[in-house]
């Protein structure tokens, strides 16, 4: 059974940083591409970043390019999202996804 558990969200001031983690279990993590999505109130869920199985190829939405970095540690079955230069528009629930499964999400709020 695929399980994805996000952590690391919280309240941060504009310009600050957070690192999200996604702990995976129940499937062959190192054989799976992984993604981060986010959903702000009233908005549809949007793709933020994608990473391939080895971490050698990544994709970022234009809105986060240059500020966010996706990475993974296959030895720990964990994916990360380093978020820098956060602004209020980044406020959302962030979800990790793999094999058509979603975690429960972690809230990120950027506010002064």
Steps between C-alpha positions, in 0.01 A plus 500: 500500500649830390544745785629855473544722804591866460657713772685826543226752432431798719476877522785700352555867422534622142851439379545205732569135433352160581594145413222251448552126527299210361558162659393215272424136569315206351647518152830498315595859571826494305311385191239774514491853375378738768319831498401791720166673452332783685148628542411845624148580629258536211756379246555175320788278600807593297821322418802656669794270425588154371807283547595181321608175661869585531454867570685587181210675333263755647216725392370816665193712449595846377364653819761325716794463262820632653353504852402138568717190475366144489725215606482144624695255713430151372680344798249667732193468277451873540442791266560865585395843386729784601307826472685830510394861451146410594222748431132510600400350165677179608247451780330165440471142613792311347458138398743238382388250242610170357325222311168686496505530878508815713614575847285685752676828429687752711393863539739776399402853595708798397401811689647784698 
